[in-house]
Amino acid sequence: MTQTVGLTALLDGGHNKSMLPGTILKAHRSYTNARGIEEKVPVALMKVLEVRDTYSIAEVVTDGSLDSSLHFTDYPELMVGDRAIPEVINIVSRTQLLPTVSLTYKNLFVDPKSNPASFELTPDGAELLIDKAKVFANVRAPLILVEAYTDAKGDRAANQMESQNRAATIRQTLIDQLGIDPERIVALGLGESESAEAIPLPGEEDQARRVIIKVKSLPNADETEKLVP
């Protein structure tokens, strides 16, 4: 039995009928056609929100249908007595979400602002890096990029070199600590280029001095050759 309660429905069946939160249900009502054959006419689509021992609460996602409007003109919407069955949803594709991690220098390196020639990670920085980047250990992708940026202060060439060295430190740490294949991870020092969405606001320069770790899908083999470390 299904009882409509606003935009939710109370379902007769919970843990005792193996109901699970998130289950999509199609509600239907029986209709006997002109040939005397009983048909199941869809009247609503629901999503189970909460499951108790003997009952469940479901959100009514769609109430009424074109078929129910034709066959049940007096009340085509969900009503007491309608029955619900799990909706079968076909999987049309399968993909893996590609993660991106962004960390600032000040959270990773030993005194990066006053000592830009030091590329040593602090103990806390190393721990933070491994915690955030461990998602890449099992990513099925041809290439992982470690991109390092600086702000626009100082000499451009020096900024470029600093960013390359910091990216290289991150790359080597991920290889050593997470076992990432060296052939699949590339360090790119990008200096001031694309620095924190162009010019950072005053007081936000630290956001420009950052490392971004991300996955890159390669369209062709030529690009692979250009990016091999």
Beta strands, then each sheet from edge to edge (+ up, - down):
strand 1: 2-5
strand 2: 8-12
strand 3: 24-32
strand 4: 38-51
strand 5: 55-63
strand 6: 83-86
strand 7: 100-104
strand 8: 143-148
strand 9: 185-189
strand 10: 210-216
sheet 1: 1+ 2- 5+ 4- 3+ 6-
sheet 2: 7+ 10- 8+ 9+
end
